């Protein structure tokens, strides 16, 4: 999956609007009379791209299948050993030492030793392309004191470092033998449970790594088929052409499509607790620079009604920056629908009705709502949400000019501040909360949600808190400060939706939407 200039740009590229999700449910038993298969056919919304773990290219789940990190992100955000069997954090927090797993090799036979790990880290540590990724800034040296040990020295204690070691890129390990003499990426060679056979515009094939050090899959082959149209993917699942679709970055399912799959005998829909929030953000350099305007917008938008009307009744309105299951997401913020309160705030600030639109000092109160002109496949058209928001604001006297722009230039215009209000998203596990608060609340981001010097100071206090006793309150202080500034409108939590044919057993919603966990999957 090709990426724009920043992680935020890609992960927010899909304006996905959330669904209230139930705990994962087990797929139905395999249908009788079907021959067992060892090949899983998986839908893919677009080309896989160049599968370089150190570049902004390549489908997340394909990368996850091929490459592994030192630390893995497990259920409920628990960090578990990956290619590192264990790790030790120095008492002052400025050094982290990893003990590498013995005997692991890349699929080209090269050993996974400290030299290989250091080679990988040297490709991204300190690189400006990864400025969103605070670990790349705080690591000052990478040492390989012996073949089984890697030691990172930090400029200052940074508690999120271990979680950030679990993300897909750039921390996954590529075989040094697979690069050219000048270090240029040539072919995807990792240590994962799967290795690449072919990769084309129409799809890709992975086969099982029979030398895998961990639990080997029962399946022997994965066939990915590119079907750009979301409904066509659902049809392919329904008619038996595909076995698996879903996930935000694989083959997304819209809430409407999910509703159509409920109750079917041949397909099982699985939902996971949401891990991404969709929000409305403000440009402080325009009319929304007036706090009264921001407060009125927050009070005017009935997020519960939006979720019900636009998301087939599946959605849960957001009440905080991150969904509740995200670590350190804090408590619900005191932001909510109050149409009369919105009118009162505007009138107190001097915005008087002039026909249908309020004005102050002779200037009409009108906001430019910037949106991508076309939705990502399988996801709600942002124009529907934009229209509903415009209607809600009109009722309190705020005019809205909806401005759809080509998706290719949407993020450029957002970065240039060519909007008054627009949509933002958190990044999702395992990037949250640390990477998201950098992307949303600091000027390091190409297009932050809300960034002031006071807010950035609170971001640093949260990121560099030394322990959980200090970290939780530090994150809450950040959220409370952004809410006190009326810096954003929490809209909805994004759905985590997957679907499998009923003869697929053992599949569960993965810990994150960038994981492809198939170790226990079989096909009857």
N, C-alpha and C positions, 0 to 999 in steps of 0.2 A: 504494500500500500504506500504510494509515494507520499511524502510529507512536505508541507510548506516550511517556512524558515524556522519555526519554533515548535516545541512539543505542544504548547498550548494551542497553536493554530490547527494542528491535526486533530488533537483530541476534542477540541471544541467545534471542529468542522461540521460535525453532525449535530444539528439542533434537535436533540431527542427529548421527548417530553414524557416524564416518568409514570410508572404504574405502581400501585400498591401491590407488593409482592408477598406471596405466601412462602413458607419454607420449602426447600426443594422436595419434590415427591419422586418416588421410584417409578421408572417406566413400567408400563404394563407388561405382563409376561409375553414371551415370544409367541407369535401366532403359530398355530399348529400347521403342519403340512408344508412349511417353508424350509428350503434347504439351507443349512448353515453356511455362512460365508466368513472369510477372513479379511475381506476388503470392505472398508467403510467409505461410503461415497458422501462427500461433504460439499455443501453449497458455498460458493465464494462470490461476494458482490462485485469484486474487481480483480484485476491482475495482482499477483503476489508481489511483483516488483523485485528489484535486486535485493537479495537476502543477506545484506551486509549488516551485522549487528552494531557496527560503529558509525552508521550513517542514518539519515532520516528517510530511509526507504524500507520497503519490505513489509508484508503483512505481519502484524504482531503475533498472531497465533502460529503462523508458519515459522517465524523466528523462535517462538517458544518451543516448538516441536524439535527443532534442530539444535538449539544452543541452550546452555545452562549457566546459571550464576553460582557464585560462592554460597549465597544465602537464598532460601526460597521463602515465599510468602504463602503461608498456609491458611486454613479456615480461621475466621475470626481475627485475622491479622497476626496470627502467631508466626514468628520467624523460626524457620527450621533449617537444619543443615542441608546444603546442596553439595557443590564440589568441595566445600570446606566442611570437614567433619566437626569442627568446633572453632571457637574464636575466643580471644581474651582481650578485654578492654583495660588499659592501664588505669591506675588509680586516679591520675590527673586527667583522664579522658582524652589525652592527646596522642595515644598510640593504640592501634588495633592490630592484633596478630592472629592470622588465620592458619590453622593446621589443615593442610590439604588432604583430601581423601586418597588413600593409597591405591595404586594400580590402575587408575583411570586413564584411558587413552582417547584421543580424538578418533573419529572414524577413518582417518588416513593413517593411523598408527602412531602418531606423535604423542608423547607423554604429556599429561596434564601436570606439569611441575611448576615450581615457583618462577622459573625463567619464562615459561609460557604465560603465566598469569601477569607477571610484570610487563611483558611485551604488550598484552592486551590493555592493561591499565594505562600504559604510556601513550596509547593512541587517543585517550580522551581526557585524562587528568589535566586540568589547566587549559583545556581547549575552549575558546570563546563560543564555539557552536553549542556548547553544553552549559551555557551560563544559567539556564533555568534550573540546572541540577547542582544544588549547592555543594554536594560532595566533591564535585570536580574542582571547586574553588578552595575548599578547606584542606584537601590532601596536598601536602607539600613534598612528600617523597614516598616512593614505593620501593621496598627493598626485598631481596630474595636471599636471606642469610643462609639457607640450605634448601635442597630440592623440595622439601615438604612444607616450607614455611614462607609466608608472605607477610610483610610488616608494613602497615600504613602509618605514616606520621602526619598529624593534623596541625594546622596553625592554631586551632583552638578546639576545645571539646565540642563535639557535634553528635548529639544523641541519635538523630534520624539516619546517620550514616548506614547502619546495618540494614534498616528497611530499604534504603535507597540502593543497597547492593542487590536487591531482588528484582529491580525493574528490568524491562526487556532490553532496552538499549540506552546507554552504550555498554552496560556492564557484563553482558553475556560473553562467553569465551569462544573465540574463533581460533582455529589451529594456525599457528604461525607458518606452517608449511603450505597453507592454502593461499598465502599472499605472495605477490611478486617480490623480487629482490628489493625494490624501492618501498615495499610495504603496502602497495596498492592491492585492494581486495580483488580476488580473482574468482573464487568459488566458495559456496557455503559449506564449511566443514566444522561440525561441532562435536559435542559429546552426548547429545540428547538421545531419547528413545527412538528417534526417527532420523533418516538421512534422505537427502534429495535424490530422486531419480530423474525427474524432468520438470521444467518450469516454462510454460508458454502462455500466450495471451488467452488461450481457451481454458487453461487450468494447470494443475501441477500434480505430481505423484510423489509420495514419500513411501519408503519401505522401512520395515522394522530394522533397527540396529541390533543385530543378534549378539553383539558383544557389549551391549549396554550394561553398565555397572549396577543399575537399580532394578526395580521390578519391571520385567519385560512385558509389553502388551501381549494380549492374546491375538489381537489382530496382526496381520502381516503387511498390510498395505493400506494407505490412505489415498483416495482419489478425490482431488478437489476440482470441482467444475465451476467455471465462471459463468454466472447467470446474473447480469446486472439488474434486471427488473425484479423487484421484491415479490410481486404477486406470482411471477413466473417461477420463482424459487419455491414458493408455497405449493404451486401446482405440481412441480417436480417432486416435492416431498410426498404429496398426496397420491401421485400416480406410481410411486415406487422408484422413480429415477434417482432420487437422493435418499440418504438415510438420516442426515443431520443438517439442520440449519439453526441459525441464531447467533447471539452475541453481538456486541456493538461493533466489532471490527472484523467479523467473519462473514455472516450472512444475516443482517439484521431483520427482525420481525417487528412489524408495527403493532401497536396495541389493538388496532382494528383486526389485523390478521390473526393476532393471538386469540381474540374473541371468537373468530370463526373456527379455530382449531379446538376450542374447548368442547369436551364431551364426545369427541370422535373416538372410534374404536381402533382405527388403523394408525393414528398419530397420537403421541403423548406430548403435551405442552408442559414444560417445566419453568418455574419462575424462581428467582433468587432475590434476596433482600437487596434493594437498590443501593448503589454505592456512588452515584453521581447526582448532583443537583443542577438544575437549570435555573438561571437567574436573569433578571433584567438589570442592566447596568446603565449608569449615567455618565455623560460627558460634562465635567464641571466647568468647561469653558463656554458653555452656551446657556440657554435658559435654565437648565437643570443645575447650574451653579448656585442658584437660589435654593437654599435648604427647604424653604416652604414648598417649592415645586416638587422636590423629591419626596417630601413627606406626603404631599397630596397624591402623588402617583402610587406610593406604597399603599395608602388607605383606599384608593379608588379601585384597585385590582382585586377582584374576588377570585383568589386562586382555587378555592374549592369548587366554585362554579365552572371555572375554566377546565379543571381536571375532569369533572363530570361530563361536561358538554363535548369536549374535544378528544377525550381518551376512553370513550366507551365505558365510563364509570370505573375504570381500573386504577386511575391515578390517585396518588396521595399528595396533597399540597405540601410544599416545602415550608419549614418553619425555622430553618437554620442554614448556615453556609454548607455544611456537609450532612448527608443522611445520618440518622442516629447510629447505625452500625459501624460507621467509620471511626477508628480510634481518635480520641480527643476531639470529637465533634461538639462537645459541650452540651448545653441545654437549649431548649426552644427559645427563640428571641421574641420579644414583645412587638411583633410587627403583624398587622392583620387588616382585614377588610373593615372599613368604616367610612361609608360613602358620605354621610353627614359630616364626619370629622374632616374628610378631604375638603369639602366645601368651606368649612369653618376656617381651616388653615389658610386656604387661598384668600378668603375674604379678609382675614386678619392681616395678611401680608399685602393687601392693597390690590388684589386682582379682582376686578369687578366685571360682571357679565356685560358684554356688548353684543347682543344677539345671542348666538349659541356659544360663543367663545369668550373667555375672559381676557381682559387686557389690563395692562398697568402702564401708566404714563403714555397712553396712546398706542402701546405696542401689544398686538395680540399674543396670547400665550399659545404657541404652536411648537410641537416637538417633532423632530425628524427621527423616525424609527427605521434604522438600517437593518435589512435582512438579506440573506442569500436568496436569489430569485428562484432557485430550485432546491427541493429537499434532497437529502441523502436517501438512497434507496432503502425502503423498508421503514422509513421514519416519517413522523408527522410533518406535513408541509408547514414550514414556519409562517407562511402567509396566513394560515388559519389562526394561529396563536396571535399574530400581529393584529389581525382584524378584530379579534375579541378584545385585545388590550386597547386598541384605538376606540372601540365602542364604549368600553368602561371609562376611559378618560374623557370622552365626549360628554358623558353624563354629568361630569363635574366641571365642565367648561374648558377642558384642555383639548385643543385641536391636535391631531396627529397626522403627519405626512408619512405614509408608509413608502419606503424607498427600497425596492428590490434591486439588487445589483448582482452581476454575474458572480458565481461562487469563486471563480478564480481570482477576482479582485476584491472580494468582500473583506478579507482580512487586511489587505492593504488600506482600504478606506477606513476600517475600524482603527487601525494603528495610527492613521493620520488624523483621527478625531472627526471624521466626516459623518457625525451622528450626534443626536441628543440622547437617544436611548437605543439600546441594542441588547442582544442576547449573549450570555456567557454561560460556561459550564465549568464545574470542577473536573479534575482529570480522571478520577476513579482510582481504585486500588490497582497496584500497590504504591501509586504515586502520592496518595493522600495520607495525611494532610500536608506534609512538608513541602512537596513540589508545588501543590496547588496554591498555598498561601504566598509563595514567591511569585507565581504566575499571575495571581489575582490582585495582590495588594502591595506590589513594589514596582518601582520604575525600571527595574531590570527587565520586566516583561515588555514585550512589544506592544501590548495593548492591555494594560491592567484594568481590572474591574473598578477598584477604588484605591488610590494611593496618595497618601499625604506623608509628610515627615513623621508625624506622630504615629500614624498607622505603621509605617515601615519600622520604626523603633520597636513597636509591639510584635511585629513579625520576627525580628531578631531575637527578642526575649523568648518567644515561643520556640523558635528553632534551636536556640542554644541553652535551653533549660537543661539542667544536669540530671534530673530524675523526674519520675512521674508525679511526685508530690508538688513539684514546681511547674511541671509542664502543663498539666490540666488547667490550672488557674491562669497560666500565661496565654494559652489558646483562648480561653473564655474571655479574658480581657481584650484580646484582639477582636473577637466576634462582637462583643458588647460595644467596642469603640466604633466599629464600622456601622453597626445598627444605630448608635447614637448620632452618627453623621448622616443617617438616612442614605447610606452609600450604595444600597442595592435593594432589589425586590426579590425575595426567594419565591420561586414559582412552583416547581414540582420536582419530585425525585424521578430520575430516569429509570425505566423498567429494565430488568435483566431477564430476557426471554430467550428460551431455547426450545426446540422441538425435535423429536426423533420418531422414526417409524416404530411401530409397536413391537417389531421383532428385534429391536436393539435393546439389550439389557446392560445394566451396570453403569449407564451414563448418569452423571449428576451435574448440576450447575457448578462450574468450577469456582475456585476461590476468587478469581478476578476474571474480567472479560478479555484479558490478554493471555489467559492460560488455555492450553489445549490438553486437558487431563483425560487420557483414554486408557489408562493402565488396566482398569477392570471391565472394559467394554467388550461385549461379544455380540454376535449377530446370529440369531436362531434360524 
